[in-house]
Amino acid sequence: MASESFPTRQRRPSVGAPLADIQGSVVPAGISRPKHKRTFTGFGAGEIKSVEASIPEPQREAWLKHQVNGFKDKDGFEENVVRHVETTLARSMFNCDEHAAYSACALAFRDRLILEWNRTQQRQTFADSKRLYYLSLEFLMGRALDNAMLNIGQKDVAKAGLAELGFRIEDIIEQEHDAALGNGGLGRLAACFLDSLASLNLPAWGYGLRYRYGIFKQEIIDGYQVEVPDYWLDFNPWEFPRHDVTVDIQFYGHVNRTQGESGKTTAHWEGGEMVRAVAFDVPIPGYATTTTNNLRLWSSKAASGEFDFQKFNSGDYESSVADQQRAETISAVLYPNDNLDRGKELRLKQQYFWVAASLYDIVRRFKKAKRAWSEFPEQVAIQLNDTHPTLAIVELQRILVDLEGLEWDDAWNIVVNTFGYTNHTVLPEALEKWSVGLFQHLLPRHLQIIYDINLFFLQTVERAFPNDRELLARVSIIEESQPKMVRMAFLAIVGSHKVNGVAELHSDLIKTTIFKDFVSIFGPDKFTNVTNGITPRRWLHQANPRLSDLIATKVGSYDFLKDLTKLNKIELSVNDKQFRKEWAEIKLANKVRLAKHIQESAGVTVNPTSLFDVQVKRIHEYKRQQLNIFGVIHRYLTLKAMSPEERKKQLPRVSIFGGKAAPGYWMAKQIIHLINSVGVVVNNDADIGDLLKVVFLEDYNVSKAEIITPASDISEHISTAGTEASGTSNMKFVLNGGLIIGTCDGANIEITREIGENNIFLFGNLAEDVEDLRHAHTYGSHTIDPDLAKVFATIEQGVFGSTQDFSGMITAVRDHGDFYLVSDDFHSYIETQALVDEAYRDQEEWITKCITSVSRMGFFSSDRCINEYAEGIWNIEPLHVERDAGVRKGEL
């Protein structure tokens, strides 16, 4: 029975930084002043105060008199929408379709955001406090309109206004393409973090790349994944091109050294090729606050211009646009296929282009304050989201030493105290490495700096461990292999003051496995844990509004969306019959909605009263979608072996898959093919009927996740123990009233601790046993689980298509060591799935488990996560929010 009181979680206090405010005139009346100079990128904190005072009173009054205000009610919203339809889109009520209505609605909300966005940037510049810059190669933002409506608090106004204009809000929201700026959990985590940073009023910018096509749009043709371009930028009202904010980025060339009169040697990176980075800004609104932070994305174009007229006139038409085409490839696609050397070069080029442009921007902003360079870490915190932005460490060192003339040790001290590094994987093969030859060709000066960083680091190590030569080889940033490689994760560790994992198990594993030598060198204090979190605004309030509304009736308000620990109040209502009834009705309605989506997109009819078993995430062997589909085949064979009478007693189940495989990842693509091939057979078997359906939902993205997640009964998080850093989809599913079947891996462990072992279905080997099992497979005997052997035999008989198509998956388990322990965990997996069936039959107890689980999910908010980063790594404070009465030109 639920207790009437719950232990309160410790919340660290945050102190708002005071805002200086200048009021009144600074000169006698009647004395004129020179016209103040306005700039594209704003003023520094010191300049802005004197500039504000220099604006003549008549100008100030004119600006204030005509200052734009966003809509505040239904009539104001409708006026804005109609104005945009008629003047921005050049349409009328006679030809305004749903897409035009979306465009106008988005522009109306964008107008509101711009006002808060400008004020936020002005406020942050004026306060001149420390800022965070979050560097991530992915930002999986999802749809922006619905999020803006909810964060601003005007969704009901928009719903009523659109209805009067003849549109359903659901149809309008559906018109928006997901921003194709990411692929998986890494990018979605970054998006949740941006939401929390704004909602907590923390001064922060995100920096990423503006991909023209994103990763790719996934189509399933004859069961195979086919990649096609994702034309998501056809119309994007949420970005602002800053053609005045450009940076020329250098590649290739050579390095010359000159000696000055003082005897100091200076390196000069010369020659090569220039590519221009152009800024595009995206407003990121906070929830229930006026703070709207900025996400700056860089797009590439030729520095020499788009078109060579001389070449065109001489008949060389193709090469006249070659420079522009070559430049645009840098920001064309997320993760270009690196199976070829040219693909590797493009990836490294992409990473340097992005971090160099971002650092130029960060340094430019810092220099406005005319502070000493030693204060840089006191004003700037830069977080590296995985190893992709590690070149930022080298680039900042180059800027400080080569361009600003600092001594090496002084510059390096600044660099280390500025950067933090978040590691997202314990898989050695997933830690980025680039060949020395590629670096020498593409970034010659940076290779020199990396060698110097490594030399000074190894000298420090040798002094501390004088007799351990093997240690030097193990921790060297340069791997002495053929060819020599630059280990980017090692560079990130050496160049950061904090390294964090993203779940307790993961953080322990990196300290005891892949980075254990660095713990010996730097000590344990450099390594910390910040367990991932998700934003409840997107993943409960937006994805599951009816459940959010029901929870609010028991919590007493929507305050839980800003303090998720308040969810614990709903456990007091776990035995409330009306509450339980509404809970079950909401879940069924969400399942009906997903069933409709499955019918429309996949052409498969499913029964919403079946158990919905979901695994949606990036397709990868370590995430073990192959274990799931082997389990589905086992269930199918078991059902086929039953008599019709026995089948009637079985629990109906729908197995739902979704996710993309990297274009060059052959095995992952074969897993997708097997899932679809099994679906064709199972879904058309008259003996089975509704007892088992298998569905693969193509082109999985954030918007589809918002439909799938609330409809899940059980979700699968079944990675080999010790391979998943954290996972965040597990948090999303539980927060939406679903249960988990999973291994003791990543955040599953902490979820279990919070919600209780009775409310999660765990199976499989533990992380500490994995290496011993792999060793036994390689050097001892390896026996395949008998039930799995039957599954393999069925596949090899051609039941699901050509045996050649799936032989690689089988041999990986049977003949090549079963690295991901599919066979070792199969029996436990099948037994635990039987427990899931048994538990689901008792719907009353199942609902109790679901309500209890949701009530205990308060820890897994990205707000808690960001507070830990802000206080333990970044040392930044929230800014007090108040609306500015005056007009100040901030910086964007």
Residue pairs with C-beta under 8 A, 6 or more apart in sequence:
1 575
2 571
2 572
2 574
2 575
4 572
6 568
6 569
6 571
8 565
9 565
9 858
9 859
11 563
11 565
11 867
12 867
12 871
14 200
14 867
14 870
14 871
14 877
14 878
15 877
16 201
16 877
16 878
16 879
16 880
17 127
17 129
17 877
17 878
17 879
17 880
18 880
19 123
19 126
19 127
19 879
19 880
19 882
20 49
20 126
20 127
22 49
22 52
22 53
25 53
25 57
26 53
27 33
32 56
33 54
33 56
34 54
36 51
36 54
36 55
37 51
38 889
39 889
40 242
40 244
40 245
41 244
41 245
41 364
41 891
41 892
42 48
42 121
42 125
42 889
42 890
42 891
42 892
43 51
43 125
43 368
43 889
43 891
44 125
44 128
44 365
44 368
44 369
44 370
44 891
45 125
45 126
45 127
45 128
45 368
45 369
46 128
46 368
46 369
46 370
47 368
48 122
48 125
48 126
48 888
48 889
48 890
49 126
51 889
52 886
52 888
55 887
60 886
60 887
63 887
64 885
64 886
64 887
67 887
68 111
68 115
69 115
70 76
70 80
70 111
70 112
70 115
71 77
71 79
71 80
71 108
71 111
71 112
71 154
71 157
73 157
74 157
74 160
74 161
74 164
75 161
77 108
77 154
77 157
77 158
77 161
78 161
78 164
78 165
80 104
80 107
80 108
80 111
81 101
81 104
81 105
81 108
81 161
81 162
81 165
82 104
82 165
84 103
84 104
84 107
84 108
85 91
85 92
85 93
85 96
85 100
85 101
85 104
86 92
88 103
88 104
88 107
89 96
89 100
89 103
89 104
91 100
96 104
98 167
98 171
98 172
98 175
99 175
101 162
101 165
101 167
101 172
101 175
102 145
102 172
102 173
102 175
102 176
103 235
103 237
105 145
105 158
105 162
105 172
106 144
106 145
106 176
106 237
106 238
107 237
109 145
109 148
109 149
109 152
109 154
109 158
110 148
110 237
110 238
110 283
112 148
112 152
112 154
113 148
113 152
113 283
113 285
113 292
114 283
116 283
116 285
116 290
116 291
116 292
117 283
117 292
117 294
117 892
118 890
118 892
119 290
119 292
119 883
119 884
119 890
120 290
120 291
120 292
120 293
121 294
121 890
121 891
121 892
122 884
122 888
122 889
122 890
123 879
123 881
123 884
123 890
124 131
124 203
124 879
124 890
125 890
125 891
126 888
126 890
127 203
127 879
128 369
128 379
129 203
129 876
129 877
129 879
130 203
130 378
130 379
130 380
130 381
130 874
130 875
130 876
130 877
131 203
131 204
131 205
131 379
131 380
131 381
131 876
132 197
132 202
132 203
132 204
132 205
132 381
132 382
132 383
132 870
132 874
132 876
133 204
133 205
133 206
133 207
133 358
133 362
133 380
133 381
133 382
133 383
134 190
134 193
134 194
134 197
134 204
134 205
134 206
134 207
134 383
134 385
135 207
135 208
135 354
135 355
135 358
135 382
135 383
135 384
135 385
135 389
135 392
136 186
136 187
136 190
136 206
136 207
136 208
136 385
136 386
136 388
136 389
137 186
137 187
137 208
137 209
137 334
137 351
137 354
137 385
137 386
137 388
137 389
138 181
138 182
138 183
138 184
138 186
138 187
138 190
138 208
138 334
138 385
139 179
139 181
139 182
139 187
139 190
139 191
139 194
139 206
139 208
139 295
139 297
140 179
140 181
140 182
140 183
140 184
140 187
140 188
140 190
140 191
140 701
140 702
141 178
141 179
141 181
141 182
141 191
141 282
141 702
142 178
142 179
142 191
142 538
142 701
142 702
142 703
142 705
142 706
143 173
143 176
143 178
143 702
143 703
144 176
144 179
144 238
144 282
145 172
145 173
145 176
146 155
146 173
146 542
147 195
147 285
147 537
147 538
147 542
148 285
149 155
149 158
150 287
150 537
150 541
150 542
151 195
151 199
151 285
151 286
151 287
151 288
151 537
152 285
153 288
155 169
158 169
159 169
162 168
162 169
162 172
163 169
176 703
177 232
177 234
177 236
178 232
178 701
178 702
178 703
179 214
179 232
179 236
179 238
180 211
180 213
180 214
180 215
180 217
180 230
180 232
180 334
181 187
181 208
181 209
181 210
181 211
181 214
181 297
181 334
182 188
182 190
182 191
182 214
182 215
182 334
183 215
183 334
183 335
183 618
183 660
184 617
184 618
184 659
185 617
185 618
185 726
185 727
185 728
185 729
186 385
186 386
186 424
188 702
188 728
189 385
189 502
189 532
189 728
189 862
190 206
190 208
190 385
191 538
191 702
192 533
192 534
192 535
192 538
192 728
192 862
193 862
193 865
193 866
194 204
194 206
194 284
194 293
194 295
195 284
195 286
195 287
195 535
195 537
195 538
195 862
196 533
196 535
196 861
196 862
196 863
196 865
196 866
197 204
197 284
197 286
197 293
197 866
198 204
198 284
198 285
198 286
198 287
198 289
198 291
198 292
198 293
199 286
199 287
199 288
199 289
199 291
199 535
199 537
199 562
199 863
200 286
200 863
200 866
200 867
200 870
200 878
201 286
201 289
201 291
201 878
201 879
201 880
201 881
202 866
202 870
202 876
202 877
202 878
202 879
203 293
203 876
203 879
204 293
204 876
205 293
205 294
205 295
205 296
206 284
206 293
206 294
206 295
206 296
207 295
207 296
207 297
207 298
207 354
207 358
207 361
208 295
208 296
208 297
208 298
208 354
209 297
209 298
209 299
209 331
209 334
209 350
209 353
209 354
210 239
210 280
210 297
210 298
210 299
210 331
211 331
211 332
211 333
211 334
212 233
212 299
212 328
212 331
212 332
212 333
213 229
213 230
213 231
213 232
213 332
213 333
214 230
214 232
214 333
214 334
215 230
215 333
215 334
215 335
215 660
216 227
216 228
216 229
216 230
216 333
216 660
216 663
217 227
217 228
217 229
217 230
217 699
218 225
218 226
218 227
218 660
218 698
218 699
218 700
219 225
219 226
219 227
219 228
219 698
219 699
220 226
220 672
220 676
220 696
220 698
223 672
223 673
223 676
223 677
223 680
223 801
224 669
224 672
224 673
224 676
225 660
225 661
225 669
225 672
225 673
227 663
238 282
238 283
239 280
239 281
239 282
239 297
240 280
240 281
240 282
240 892
241 278
241 279
241 280
242 278
242 279
242 280
242 281
242 892
243 278
245 278
245 279
245 361
246 276
246 277
246 278
246 279
247 276
247 277
247 298
247 356
247 357
247 360
247 361
248 274
248 275
248 276
248 277
248 303
249 274
249 275
249 276
249 277
249 352
249 353
249 356
249 357
250 269
250 272
250 273
250 274
251 272
251 273
251 274
251 275
251 349
251 352
251 442
251 443
252 271
252 272
252 273
252 441
252 442
252 444
253 269
253 270
253 271
253 272
253 273
253 444
254 269
254 270
254 271
254 272
254 444
255 267
255 268
255 269
255 270
255 444
255 445
255 448
256 267
256 268
256 270
257 265
257 266
257 267
257 268
258 265
258 266
258 268
259 265
259 266
260 266
266 402
266 405
267 401
267 402
267 445
267 448
268 402
269 398
269 402
269 444
269 445
274 303
274 304
275 300
275 301
275 302
275 303
275 327
275 330
275 353
276 300
276 301
276 302
276 303
276 327
277 298
277 299
277 300
277 353
277 354
277 356
277 357
278 298
278 299
278 300
278 301
279 296
279 297
279 298
279 357
279 361
280 296
280 297
280 298
280 299
281 294
281 295
281 296
281 297
281 892
282 294
282 295
282 296
282 297
283 292
283 293
283 294
283 295
284 292
284 293
284 294
284 295
285 291
285 292
286 292
286 293
287 537
287 561
287 562
288 561
288 562
289 881
290 881
290 883
291 879
291 881
294 892
296 358
296 361
298 331
298 353
298 354
298 357
298 358
299 331
300 327
300 328
300 329
300 330
300 331
300 353
301 324
301 327
301 328
302 323
302 324
302 326
302 327
302 328
303 327
304 323
305 323
305 324
306 321
306 324
307 320
307 321
307 324
308 319
308 320
308 321
308 323
309 320
311 317
311 319
311 320
312 320
329 336
329 346
330 346
330 349
330 350
330 353
331 350
331 353
335 347
335 662
336 343
336 346
336 347
336 350
337 343
337 662
337 663
337 664
338 344
338 346
338 347
338 664
339 664
341 438
344 434
344 435
344 438
345 438
345 441
345 442
348 434
348 438
348 439
348 442
348 443
349 442
351 388
351 389
351 391
352 391
352 395
352 442
352 443
352 446
354 389
355 389
355 391
355 392
355 395
356 391
356 395
358 392
359 392
359 395
359 396
359 399
362 380
362 382
363 396
363 399
365 891
366 376
366 379
366 380
368 891
369 379
371 379
373 400
373 404
373 406
373 410
373 414
374 410
374 414
376 414
376 418
377 414
377 417
377 418
380 418
381 418
381 420
381 873
381 874
381 875
381 876
382 392
382 418
382 419
382 420
383 419
383 420
383 421
383 422
383 869
383 873
383 874
384 390
384 392
384 393
384 419
384 420
384 421
384 422
384 492
384 496
385 422
385 424
386 422
386 423
386 424
386 425
387 423
387 431
387 432
387 488
387 489
387 492
388 432
390 421
390 432
390 488
390 489
390 491
390 492
390 495
391 443
391 446
391 488
392 419
393 415
393 419
393 491
393 492
393 495
393 496
394 446
394 449
394 450
394 453
394 491
394 495
395 446
396 414
396 415
396 418
396 419
397 411
397 412
397 415
397 449
397 453
397 495
398 445
398 446
398 449
400 406
400 410
400 411
400 414
400 415
401 407
401 408
401 411
401 449
402 445
404 411
406 414
408 452
408 456
412 453
412 456
415 495
416 495
416 496
416 497
417 497
418 497
419 492
419 495
419 496
419 497
420 496
420 497
420 498
420 499
420 500
420 869
420 873
420 874
421 492
421 493
421 495
421 496
421 498
421 499
421 500
422 499
422 500
422 501
422 502
422 530
423 489
423 492
423 499
423 500
423 501
423 502
423 506
423 510
423 515
423 725
424 502
424 725
424 726
425 431
425 725
426 506
426 509
426 510
426 513
426 514
426 722
426 723
426 725
427 622
427 723
428 514
431 487
431 488
431 489
431 514
432 488
432 489
433 479
433 485
433 486
433 487
433 488
434 485
434 486
434 488
435 483
435 484
435 485
435 486
436 447
436 478
436 483
436 484
436 485
436 486
437 483
437 484
439 446
439 447
439 450
439 486
440 447
447 486
450 477
450 478
450 486
450 491
451 478
453 477
453 491
453 494
453 495
454 476
454 477
454 478
457 475
457 477
457 494
458 472
458 475
458 476
460 521
461 471
461 472
461 475
461 521
462 472
464 521
465 471
465 520
465 521
471 517
471 520
473 480
474 517
475 490
475 517
475 518
475 521
476 487
476 490
477 486
477 487
477 490
477 491
477 494
478 484
478 485
478 486
478 487
479 485
479 486
479 487
489 514
489 515
490 518
492 499
493 499
493 515
493 518
493 522
493 526
497 526
498 526
498 527
498 528
498 872
498 873
499 510
499 515
499 518
499 526
499 527
499 528
500 507
500 527
500 528
500 529
500 530
500 869
500 873
501 507
501 508
501 509
501 510
501 527
501 528
501 529
501 530
501 725
501 726
502 529
502 530
502 531
502 532
502 725
502 726
502 747
503 529
503 531
503 532
503 725
503 726
503 727
503 746
503 747
503 749
503 750
504 529
504 531
504 749
504 750
505 722
505 744
505 745
505 746
505 749
505 767
506 529
506 724
506 725
506 726
506 746
507 527
507 528
507 529
508 529
509 722
509 767
510 527
511 519
511 524
511 527
515 527
518 526
518 527
519 526
519 527
528 872
528 873
530 865
530 868
530 869
530 872
530 873
531 726
531 747
531 750
531 859
531 860
531 865
532 726
532 727
532 728
532 731
532 747
532 860
532 862
532 865
533 728
533 731
533 859
533 860
533 861
533 862
533 863
533 864
533 865
533 866
534 728
534 731
534 732
534 735
534 860
534 861
534 862
535 861
535 862
535 863
536 560
536 561
536 564
536 735
536 861
537 561
538 706
539 709
539 731
539 732
539 735
539 736
540 547
540 548
540 551
540 561
540 735
540 736
541 548
541 558
541 561
542 706
543 705
543 706
543 707
543 709
543 710
543 732
543 736
544 586
544 590
544 709
544 710
544 736
544 737
546 586
546 589
547 583
547 586
547 710
547 736
547 737
548 558
548 561
550 579
550 582
550 583
550 586
551 560
551 567
551 570
551 854
552 558
552 560
554 569
554 570
554 572
554 573
554 579
555 566
555 567
555 569
555 570
556 569
559 566
560 566
560 567
560 858
562 863
563 858
563 863
564 857
564 858
564 859
564 860
564 861
564 863
564 864
565 858
565 859
565 861
566 858
567 854
567 855
567 856
567 857
567 858
568 855
568 856
568 858
569 855
570 579
570 851
570 854
570 855
571 851
571 852
571 855
571 856
573 579
573 851
574 580
574 848
574 851
574 852
574 855
579 851
580 844
580 847
580 851
583 737
583 847
583 850
583 851
584 843
584 847
586 737
587 710
587 711
587 713
587 737
587 850
588 608
588 609
590 710
590 711
591 608
591 609
591 612
591 711
591 713
592 608
593 707
593 711
594 608
594 612
594 656
594 707
594 708
594 711
595 605
595 606
595 607
595 608
597 697
597 704
597 707
598 604
598 605
598 606
598 656
598 695
598 697
599 605
599 606
601 697
601 698
602 695
602 696
602 697
602 698
604 679
604 683
604 693
604 695
606 654
606 690
606 693
606 695
607 652
607 654
607 690
609 652
610 651
610 652
610 653
610 654
610 690
610 693
611 651
611 652
611 653
611 654
611 713
611 714
611 836
611 837
611 840
612 654
612 656
612 711
612 712
612 713
612 714
613 653
613 654
613 655
613 656
613 713
613 714
613 715
613 716
613 836
614 656
614 708
614 709
614 711
614 712
614 714
614 715
614 716
614 733
614 738
615 625
615 628
615 655
615 656
615 657
615 658
615 659
615 715
615 716
615 718
616 656
616 657
616 658
616 659
616 697
616 700
616 704
616 705
616 708
616 729
617 623
617 658
617 659
617 727
617 729
618 659
618 660
618 661
619 625
619 659
619 660
619 661
619 665
619 668
619 669
619 671
619 672
620 661
620 665
620 668
621 667
621 668
621 671
621 812
621 819
621 820
622 719
622 720
622 723
622 724
622 820
623 718
623 719
623 724
624 718
624 719
624 720
624 820
624 822
625 657
625 659
625 671
625 675
626 671
626 674
626 809
626 822
627 718
627 820
627 822
627 825
627 826
627 829
628 655
628 657
628 716
628 718
629 655
629 657
629 671
629 674
629 675
629 678
629 694
630 788
630 791
630 822
630 826
631 826
631 829
631 830
631 833
632 655
632 678
632 682
632 692
632 694
633 678
633 791
633 794
633 795
633 800
634 787
634 788
634 790
634 791
634 830
635 653
635 692
635 833
636 678
636 681
636 682
636 685
636 688
636 692
637 790
637 791
637 794
639 647
639 650
639 687
639 688
639 691
639 692
640 685
640 687
640 688
642 650
644 687
647 687
647 688
647 691
650 691
651 837
651 840
651 841
652 690
652 691
652 692
653 691
653 692
653 693
653 837
654 692
654 693
654 694
654 695
655 692
655 693
655 694
655 695
656 695
656 697
656 708
657 675
657 694
657 695
657 696
657 697
658 696
658 697
658 698
658 700
658 704
658 708
659 700
660 699
660 700
661 668
661 669
661 671
661 672
662 668
666 808
667 808
667 809
667 812
670 805
670 806
670 808
670 809
671 809
672 696
673 805
673 806
674 795
674 800
674 805
674 806
674 809
675 694
675 696
676 696
677 800
677 801
677 805
677 806
678 694
678 800
679 693
679 694
679 695
679 696
680 800
681 799
681 800
682 688
682 692
682 693
682 694
683 693
683 694
697 704
697 708
705 729
705 732
709 729
709 732
709 733
709 736
709 738
710 736
710 737
712 733
712 736
712 738
713 738
713 739
713 840
714 738
714 739
714 740
714 741
714 761
714 836
714 840
715 729
715 730
715 733
715 738
715 739
715 740
715 741
716 740
716 741
716 742
717 724
717 727
717 729
717 730
717 740
717 741
717 742
717 743
717 745
717 746
717 748
718 741
718 742
718 743
718 763
718 764
718 825
718 829
719 727
719 743
719 745
719 746
720 743
720 745
720 764
720 770
720 820
720 821
720 825
721 743
721 744
721 745
721 764
721 765
721 766
721 767
721 769
721 770
722 745
722 767
722 770
723 745
723 820
724 745
724 746
725 746
726 746
726 747
727 745
727 746
727 747
727 748
728 747
730 740
730 742
730 746
730 747
730 748
730 751
731 747
731 751
731 857
731 860
733 739
733 740
734 740
734 751
734 755
734 853
734 854
734 857
734 860
735 854
735 857
735 860
736 854
737 850
737 851
737 853
737 854
738 850
739 759
739 760
739 761
739 836
739 846
739 849
739 850
739 853
740 748
740 751
740 760
740 761
741 760
741 761
741 762
741 763
741 832
741 833
741 836
742 748
742 760
742 761
742 762
742 763
743 762
743 763
743 764
743 765
743 825
744 752
744 762
744 764
744 766
744 767
745 767
747 860
748 760
748 762
750 859
750 860
751 760
751 857
751 860
752 760
752 762
754 856
754 857
754 859
754 860
755 852
755 853
755 856
755 857
756 852
756 856
758 849
759 849
759 852
759 853
760 853
761 832
761 835
761 836
761 839
762 832
763 825
763 828
763 829
763 831
763 832
764 821
764 824
764 825
764 828
764 829
765 773
765 821
765 824
765 825
765 828
770 821
773 821
773 824
774 817
774 819
774 821
776 782
777 817
777 818
778 817
782 817
782 818
782 823
783 823
784 792
784 813
784 814
784 823
785 823
785 824
785 826
785 827
787 826
787 827
787 830
788 813
788 822
788 823
788 826
792 810
792 813
792 814
794 800
795 803
795 806
795 810
796 803
796 807
796 810
797 803
800 806
812 818
812 819
813 822
813 823
814 823
818 824
839 845
839 846
839 849
840 846
870 876
870 877
